[in-house]
Each structure stands twice: as C-alpha cells, then as structure tokens.
Amino acid sequence: MVLKEKFKWSLVVPTSMGIRLTPTAQGQPIHTSNYLFMQATSAETNVANVPAYLGLPVKVLTTFVKGSPIAQFIKDNLRSRNLAYEGKEVEQGGPWGYRHQINIADSGFGSRGPRVWNDRSGEVGRTLNVKDFDLERLFGSEGVQILHLSGLIGALSPETSRFCLELARAAKKYGTAISFDLNYRASFWKGREQELHEIFSEIASISDVLVGNEEDFQLCLGIEGPEAGGKDIGAKIESFKGMIRNVKKTYPGASVFATTLREVVSANNHLWGAIMLEGDNWHVIEPRPINVLDRIGGGDGFVGGLLYGILRGWEPVKWAQFGWATGALATTFLTDYGQPADEDQVWSIWGGNARVLR
C-alpha cells in the first residue's frame, strides 16, 4: 500500500457523534444506578483516537445540532483528544426534532455480561450529506493519507450510505488509501439488505484495508466463513484464514485484511487475538488472556493501532502487534476509547510488562 507523501491529514473519519452513559459505580448495571458518567462517543472516533493521541493530524467529518449543549460538550471533548472536526450545524427543529444519539451501557461484571441500549431516534448524524463538505479541498488541496470508513455510518441512513460511497470515490480519485471496517448491525440493515450489499461491495472493491469479524464478512459481503462466537476460538484460526482468503479472491484490490479474535471467559477475562493478511504474508496473534474493565471499543482500538502502524511506515508485523495492544489498552479504560500516553506504553502491553514505571 502506497500512502500520499504530501498531506495535511494522516487520517480522516466520517462519524455520527453522540454521548455514552455508564454507571459511575463501576461494574453495576444501568437499572440499579442512580448516577451516570457521560462521555462523547462514536466508534469511528474510537479508531481515530489512537493516532490522534500519538501525535498524528486527524480530522472528523460529522454534523451537529445547532445551539445544543450536548453538541458543545462533544466539540470540547474532540478538541481535548487532539481531533479536529468539520461539520454542518443543523437546526434542532423543536423539542421533537434532531439530537445526538445516546448510548446507554454498563460494563458487566464476572458472570454478568454487559448490556448496551442504543437510543438513536432523531439522530442528527443520519443527515450527513456529501454536499456539506468540500471533497476537492479535503482530498485534493489539503491531502489525506487514509480515509477510514465504518459500516455503522455506511448503513445509518440512505443519506449516510451515499455519503460514505462518495467519500470513498473521492478518496480513490485523489490517491488516498481507504480503510473499511464493515461493522454489521442487523437493525441498520433491516429492509435495506440488497441496497446496502451493493454499496458495501463497491466500497470494499476500492478499499486498501478491509477489517471485519466472521459475521461482518458473511452478512455484509456474502463471504463464507466460520460460525460466529463460541468457545476455543484459537482452534478456528484456519477457518478464519479460509474466510480471509475468500475475501481476498473477491476483493483483490485490497492489500491488507484483518480480523480480531475474542473469546469471552467472563466479563472481565477475555482471550484476545488477531489475524492479518498483508499481501501474501500471514500475521497471526494467538488469543492471549487480557483483563477487561470495559470491553466496548476494543475492536476499534485494534483498528486504530493497525492504521497507526501503517501511517508510521513500520514493517507489517508491527501493525498487527500494535493493533492488538491498543485494542487491549482500550478495554482498560472507562471510556470506550483508549488514550495511550505514548508508544512505549502500548509496546509494554504487547510485551506483557505491567510493572510500575517511575
């Protein structure tokens, strides 16, 4: 994969921003909690967070409710995370109009798994439209090394589907590499299966990096793969490789294919691994035990670390290793995104070194 040499932005991500509410009493379920912690959230900024915290220029394309205190909270948060942003201000349209999505979640504990409730009615991010952004300026004049797209935004609404497709086409035109994390959600696809399959297939056909789990590749792109979930995931590595080979045959334009491996022992104890195919070279990280404070965002953390390694021009074996470690890092935070202090902290996680650093 060849990255642009002249650029203002290392990474650009389109997203729909919202808030996440979790109990302040860590590990407690939502329905028993009187006090909640609020954070700004989106899966795509979870990815962008890794390169942004580690010093690379990153931009978020989104949309805001005009005059909303939640919108102001989100903007302030993005700035604090070194994430530049650009987005249209949309009038609320009264109390029953637009708002930012709300993600209500707990982390689970031990044998009690986490639960997530998405409240997306009136979501302003569903209005994302290519007409609201100057793509010639962004990709042509300023320059972008990697555009990262998520299937969550690609399937959010007909407008956002078209938005992601046009972004991918513009990126391809100007020589920007494209990363696509399929992120299948059944509720988003209901009644739009054929339409979304065609859009996702076109984006995948011009992407350089394709990321997804066994469910994503099968349900978004129709690629045969192993059964989702279950125990002893390490024993399924060959079937995962077979799935990735099938993806590569169907989408030969991509040069990097990746999937994470997760086996849940308990809410706080997971086995975490990854598989990456770069060119004809396999990079397999056998599932290893990790301790989990909050599992949400681990997969996004993996993608962020993977892309960071590519952007830094490292040898490919380090892309998967760094991604594994930034994914593991994200699960140690109460936020759903990792906040790496520096590269050394990430490499210490990869090396299994949790000793105190004074």
Protein Blocks (a to p, Z undefined) as FASTA:
>chain_A
ZZdfbdfbfbdcddddddddddfbghiafklcfbdcdddddfklmmmmmmmmnopacddd
ddddehiaklmmmmmmmmmnopacddddddekiaklccdddddddebjajbccdddddfe
hiaklmgcfklpcfklmmmmnopabdcddfklmmmpmklmmmmmmmmmmmmmnopacddd
fkpafklmgoplmmmmmmmmmmmmmcfbdcddfklmmmmnopacddeeiehkllmmmmmm
mmmmmmmmmmmmbmbdcddddddfblmlccddddddehjaccdddddddddfblghklmm
mmmmmmmmmmnopafklmmmmmmmmmmmmmmpfbfcdcdfblklmmmmmnopabdcZZ
